[in-house]
Amino acid sequence: MNALCFVQSLTLALQTEAPKEAKTLLQHVLSGGPIGFVIILLSFVLVVLAGMHAYQLRRSRLAPPTVISGLDRLLATGDLAGARAFCKVDENKCFLTSVFAAALTRCSRSAFGMLELRSALEEAGQEETAKMYRSVEGIGLIATISPMLGLLGTVVGMVGAFEKISTSAGFAKPPELAGSISVALITTVLGLLVAIPATFIHTYFKNRIDALAADAGTITEELTAHLDARAAQQRGGQPAQNGPRPAQRPAQPQQRPAQPVPTTQQGMNR
């Protein structure tokens, strides 16, 4: 009897597995499967986009001091053609020159001339600001799809776990389910780890664009102060070309002067 108990104890001891070591962070990440790799790839793209926009969305890039001084000098002298050519030079290309180039070109082709400068600058500024907003939409897209990919990995992992349970007649061993469950959990964690900073970065850059657009508007107002006098002169000295002409009053008929009444000699004698 004692011998039988000893054999059973030895068999159980041999069947008992040694405790496994804890997984490292890299092993946890790699257990996410193909969907986890896609989320990791999106994290690298997020870092690249964040660095690129942090470099581009600066006041010194959107309105360099050299460009401001050059435009101020040309607009102060009224050299609109020179200012338009200055804005189209590749070395001077920035947010401010793009706005002024579009506005001055529109004014040169319009029948209203410089009278349309304000509206042209406003529309060009809105268009350039919209371009900056579109440039950061890639970060917003990463913030949106990362948790969705994590949810997809969770669903795939749970489906795999239930398939293993069904194929083992309801007696699946824990090691057989561990792989599918780790995919289900790790992908969710990875998706949230990418989506949370991506949302913060996207919001930060949108607020930064708003602040830079306001600064550019202030600079534009200061530069266009030189052209206000020219616009006022054009408004007062030249009539509108396409406006209705004032109605002319009909010419009054000339009245003949009254003839003096002749006096007779008899009347004078009386």
C-alpha positions as CSV (number, residue, x, y, z in Angstrom):
1,M,0.0,0.0,0.0
2,N,2.8,2.3,0.9
3,A,4.6,1.4,-2.3
4,L,1.5,2.2,-4.3
5,C,1.1,5.7,-2.7
6,F,4.8,6.4,-3.4
7,V,4.4,5.5,-7.1
8,Q,1.3,7.8,-7.4
9,S,3.1,10.7,-5.6
10,L,6.1,10.3,-7.9
11,T,3.9,10.2,-11.0
12,L,2.1,13.4,-9.9
13,A,5.4,15.1,-9.2
14,L,6.7,14.2,-12.7
15,Q,3.6,15.5,-14.3
16,T,3.7,18.8,-12.4
17,E,5.3,21.4,-14.6
18,A,7.9,23.8,-13.4
19,P,6.5,27.3,-12.9
20,K,7.0,29.5,-16.0
21,E,8.9,32.7,-15.9
22,A,7.0,35.9,-16.3
23,K,6.8,37.3,-19.8
24,T,8.8,40.4,-20.7
25,L,7.3,43.5,-22.2
26,L,8.5,42.5,-25.7
27,Q,7.0,39.1,-25.4
28,H,3.7,40.6,-24.4
29,V,3.8,42.9,-27.4
30,L,4.7,40.1,-29.8
31,S,1.9,38.0,-28.5
32,G,-0.5,40.5,-30.0
33,G,-0.2,38.8,-33.4
34,P,-0.6,40.5,-36.8
35,I,-3.1,43.1,-35.5
36,G,-0.7,44.0,-32.8
37,F,2.1,44.6,-35.4
38,V,-0.3,46.9,-37.3
39,I,-0.9,48.9,-34.2
40,I,2.8,49.1,-33.4
41,L,3.4,50.3,-37.0
42,L,0.8,53.1,-36.5
43,S,2.6,54.2,-33.3
44,F,5.8,54.7,-35.4
45,V,3.8,56.7,-38.0
46,L,2.3,58.8,-35.1
47,V,5.8,59.7,-33.9
48,V,6.9,60.7,-37.4
49,L,3.8,62.9,-38.0
50,A,4.1,64.5,-34.5
51,G,7.7,65.4,-35.1
52,M,7.0,66.8,-38.6
53,H,4.1,69.0,-37.5
54,A,6.0,70.2,-34.4
55,Y,8.7,71.5,-36.8
56,Q,6.3,73.0,-39.4
57,L,3.7,74.6,-37.2
58,R,5.8,77.4,-35.8
59,R,5.5,81.1,-36.3
60,S,9.1,81.3,-37.7
61,R,8.0,78.9,-40.4
62,L,4.6,80.4,-41.2
63,A,5.7,84.0,-41.2
64,P,9.5,84.3,-41.1
65,P,10.9,87.8,-40.0
66,T,12.8,88.2,-43.3
67,V,9.5,87.7,-45.3
68,I,7.6,90.1,-43.1
69,S,10.3,92.8,-43.6
70,G,10.5,92.3,-47.3
71,L,6.7,92.5,-47.8
72,D,6.5,95.6,-45.5
73,R,9.1,97.4,-47.6
74,L,7.4,96.6,-50.9
75,L,3.9,97.4,-49.7
76,A,5.0,100.6,-48.1
77,T,6.3,101.9,-51.5
78,G,3.1,100.6,-53.3
79,D,5.1,98.1,-55.4
80,L,2.3,95.6,-55.7
81,A,3.8,93.8,-58.7
82,G,7.1,93.5,-56.8
83,A,5.2,92.2,-53.7
84,R,3.4,89.6,-55.8
85,A,6.7,88.4,-57.4
86,F,8.3,88.4,-54.0
87,C,5.6,86.0,-52.7
88,K,6.0,83.6,-55.6
89,V,9.7,83.0,-55.0
90,D,10.3,79.5,-53.7
91,E,12.7,80.7,-51.0
92,N,10.0,82.9,-49.6
93,K,7.2,80.3,-49.7
94,C,5.3,80.2,-46.4
95,F,1.8,80.7,-45.1
96,L,2.0,84.5,-45.2
97,T,3.3,84.7,-48.8
98,S,0.7,82.2,-50.0
99,V,-2.1,84.4,-48.6
100,F,-0.7,87.6,-50.1
101,A,0.1,86.0,-53.5
102,A,-3.4,84.7,-53.9
103,A,-5.0,88.0,-52.7
104,L,-2.8,90.3,-54.8
105,T,-3.3,88.2,-57.9
106,R,-7.1,88.3,-57.4
107,C,-7.0,92.1,-57.0
108,S,-4.9,92.5,-60.1
109,R,-7.5,90.6,-62.1
110,S,-10.6,92.2,-60.6
111,A,-12.3,95.3,-61.9
112,F,-12.5,96.6,-58.4
113,G,-8.8,96.5,-57.9
114,M,-7.5,97.1,-54.4
115,L,-11.1,97.6,-53.1
116,E,-11.3,93.9,-53.0
117,L,-8.1,93.4,-51.0
118,R,-9.8,92.7,-47.6
119,S,-12.1,90.0,-48.8
120,A,-9.4,88.5,-50.9
121,L,-7.0,88.3,-48.0
122,E,-9.7,86.8,-45.8
123,E,-10.7,84.1,-48.2
124,A,-7.0,83.2,-49.0
125,G,-6.3,83.0,-45.2
126,Q,-9.2,80.7,-44.7
127,E,-8.1,78.4,-47.5
128,E,-4.5,78.2,-46.1
129,T,-5.8,77.5,-42.6
130,A,-8.0,74.7,-43.9
131,K,-4.9,73.2,-45.5
132,M,-3.1,73.1,-42.2
133,Y,-6.2,71.5,-40.6
134,R,-6.2,68.8,-43.2
135,S,-2.5,68.2,-42.7
136,V,-3.1,67.0,-39.1
137,E,-6.0,64.8,-39.9
138,G,-3.6,61.9,-40.3
139,I,-3.0,62.0,-36.5
140,G,-6.7,62.2,-35.9
141,L,-7.2,59.1,-38.1
142,I,-4.6,57.2,-36.0
143,A,-6.4,58.2,-32.8
144,T,-9.7,56.9,-34.3
145,I,-8.7,53.5,-35.8
146,S,-6.2,52.4,-33.1
147,P,-8.8,51.4,-30.5
148,M,-10.9,49.9,-33.3
149,L,-8.0,47.7,-34.3
150,G,-7.6,46.7,-30.7
151,L,-11.2,45.8,-30.5
152,L,-10.8,43.7,-33.7
153,G,-7.9,41.9,-32.1
154,T,-10.1,41.2,-29.0
155,V,-12.8,39.7,-31.1
156,V,-10.4,37.6,-33.1
157,G,-8.8,36.3,-29.9
158,M,-12.0,35.4,-28.3
159,V,-13.2,33.6,-31.4
160,G,-10.0,31.6,-31.5
161,A,-10.5,30.7,-27.8
162,F,-14.1,29.5,-28.3
163,E,-13.0,27.5,-31.4
164,K,-10.4,25.6,-29.3
165,I,-13.0,24.9,-26.6
166,S,-15.4,23.6,-29.2
167,T,-12.8,21.3,-30.9
168,S,-11.7,19.9,-27.5
169,A,-15.3,18.8,-26.6
170,G,-15.5,21.4,-23.8
171,F,-12.3,20.3,-22.0
172,A,-9.7,22.7,-23.4
173,K,-6.5,23.0,-21.4
174,P,-5.4,26.5,-20.2
175,P,-2.2,26.5,-22.3
176,E,-4.3,26.0,-25.4
177,L,-6.5,29.0,-24.6
178,A,-3.6,31.2,-23.4
179,G,-2.5,32.3,-26.9
180,S,-6.0,33.4,-28.1
181,I,-6.7,35.2,-24.8
182,S,-3.4,37.0,-24.9
183,V,-4.2,38.2,-28.4
184,A,-7.6,39.4,-27.2
185,L,-6.2,41.4,-24.3
186,I,-2.8,42.7,-25.7
187,T,-4.3,44.2,-28.8
188,T,-6.8,46.2,-26.8
189,V,-4.0,47.5,-24.6
190,L,-1.9,48.4,-27.6
191,G,-4.7,50.2,-29.3
192,L,-5.5,52.3,-26.2
193,L,-1.8,53.1,-25.7
194,V,-1.6,54.5,-29.2
195,A,-5.0,56.2,-29.3
196,I,-4.7,58.2,-26.0
197,P,-1.5,60.1,-26.9
198,A,-2.7,60.5,-30.5
199,T,-5.9,62.2,-29.4
200,F,-3.9,64.5,-27.2
201,I,-1.4,65.4,-30.0
202,H,-4.2,66.0,-32.5
203,T,-6.0,68.3,-30.1
204,Y,-2.8,70.2,-29.3
205,F,-1.9,70.8,-33.0
206,K,-5.5,72.0,-33.8
207,N,-5.3,74.6,-31.0
208,R,-1.8,75.5,-32.2
209,I,-3.1,76.1,-35.7
210,D,-5.8,78.4,-34.3
211,A,-3.2,80.5,-32.4
212,L,-0.9,80.7,-35.4
213,A,-3.8,81.7,-37.7
214,A,-4.7,84.5,-35.3
215,D,-1.1,85.7,-35.3
216,A,-0.9,85.6,-39.1
217,G,-4.1,87.7,-39.2
218,T,-2.5,90.3,-36.9
219,I,0.6,90.5,-39.1
220,T,-1.6,90.8,-42.2
221,E,-3.5,93.7,-40.7
222,E,-0.2,95.5,-40.0
223,L,1.1,94.9,-43.6
224,T,-2.1,96.0,-45.3
225,A,-2.2,99.3,-43.4
226,H,0.1,100.7,-46.1
227,L,-2.5,99.9,-48.8
228,D,-5.5,101.5,-47.0
229,A,-4.5,104.9,-48.2
230,R,-4.3,103.7,-51.8
231,A,-7.7,102.0,-51.5
232,A,-9.2,105.1,-50.1
233,Q,-7.8,107.2,-53.0
234,Q,-9.1,104.7,-55.5
235,R,-12.5,104.7,-53.9
236,G,-12.7,108.5,-53.9
237,G,-11.0,109.4,-57.2
238,Q,-12.4,106.8,-59.6
239,P,-16.0,106.0,-60.0
240,A,-17.2,102.4,-60.2
241,Q,-16.9,101.1,-63.7
242,N,-19.8,98.7,-63.6
243,G,-22.2,100.8,-61.5
244,P,-25.3,102.6,-62.9
245,R,-24.8,106.0,-64.2
246,P,-26.7,108.8,-62.5
247,A,-29.8,110.0,-64.4
248,Q,-29.3,113.2,-66.3
249,R,-31.8,116.0,-65.9
250,P,-33.4,117.1,-69.1
251,A,-32.2,120.4,-70.5
252,Q,-34.4,123.3,-69.6
253,P,-35.6,125.4,-72.6
254,Q,-34.0,128.8,-72.8
255,Q,-36.4,131.6,-72.0
256,R,-36.2,134.7,-74.1
257,P,-35.7,137.9,-72.1
258,A,-38.8,140.1,-71.8
259,Q,-39.0,142.9,-74.3
260,P,-39.4,146.4,-72.9
261,V,-42.8,148.0,-73.5
262,P,-42.3,150.8,-76.0
263,T,-43.5,154.2,-74.9
264,T,-45.2,156.7,-77.2
265,Q,-44.5,160.3,-77.5
266,Q,-48.1,161.1,-76.4
267,G,-47.8,159.1,-73.3
268,M,-44.6,161.0,-72.5
269,N,-46.3,164.3,-73.1
270,R,-49.1,163.4,-70.7
